[in-house]
Amino acid sequence: MAAELFERQYVWHPAADDRLLASVCVDVRAGRYRSAREALAETRTDFALRAHRSLVLASEAAGTDLVERWLAEEPSPESTLMWARVAVQRAIRAADALDERAEALERIALAACDRASVANAADPTPWAAKLAMARLHRPHDPAPSGLLTSPPGPWRLFAHTIALDPWHREAHHRFLSFFFTRYGGSVNAAWDVAAFLAQRAPADSALRLLPLVALVESHNPTQLLAERVWEQPQWRATALSAYRNWLPTVAGYRFTPVLDLAYLAHALVMAQREFEARAVFTAMGRYASRMPWSVFGEPVEQLSRARRACGLPIPSQRDPHREKGR
């Protein structure tokens, strides 16, 4: 993308530049699953891509009977995984809406996750999906040593998931979200867990961004100098470390990690490190995510404001579309 030309709109679709996934989403919306089967089959040993594709496809399929038809016609690790993904989304939506069917849907989702884990025992994705539901029943496993707040939570489920894939991105984010205040946790617990998880991760891992995620989640605009927090040495150092160690690895990803890049770009702009933020925005290209911008205002406006601060162009018109599910 030429920096001086940005006449088209931001791309909010969570498939980002995974063109195969974007085309499969079209098929899923039309009620066809064969391309989804192929797109997922090639990810059986690439757990990051498998998690990404299955989650995006589930958001497209959750309102239809496609996965039930697929599972009945072609039972496989892919169809069972998609049934689990869709069942989890339905259960969470029902619980959030206080739907009377929520408990029944949660039981279905747990059974679907169990079936998917049996179909492919090496796949951590069904276990990460289970972590997404942990906030519905608030397990209280004791925390390991090394955390200041020792917050109880789904530690056993998390431990099983990372035993399959130690640096599984979705599992870490699902686990951290359990401790967010909006799900019954606390600011201190979320910060504690985020720091604990990030310190375990390799220096060039996107998981080093977890403290920045917790920081956004705890943002309180009513606090004095709330938007100056990112300028504090610990948060600036966290952002700059990710810039130096993780950002160079992004070129090797099979799809642009838009959400992680957005958190990093946001933190750098807030820390008044526009030079570094410019490089992160360049890596993102036209792709955009609702978070973290929506915490601070209208996402398009906040994203455009941050790009302008870095001397980068913005779309010529407001984007009428909004990202779904990110």
Buried (B, 14 or more C-beta within 10 A) or exposed (E): EEEEEBEEBBBBBBBBBBEBBBEBBEBBEEEBBEBBBEBBEEBBEEBBBBBBBBBBBBBBBBEBEBBBEBBEEEEBBBBBBBBBBBBBBBBBBBBEEEBEEBBEBBEBBBEBBBBBBEBBEEBBBBBBBBBBBBBBEEEEBEBEEEEEBEBBBBBEBBEBBBEBBBBBBBBBBBBBBBBBEEEEBBBBBBBBBBBBBBEBBEEBBBBBBBBBBBBBBBBEEEEEEEEEBBEEEEBBEBBBBBBEBBBEEBEEBBBBBBBBBBBBBBBBBBBEBBEBBBBBBBBBBBBBBBBBBBBBEEBBEBBBBBBEBBEBBBBEEEBEEEBEEB
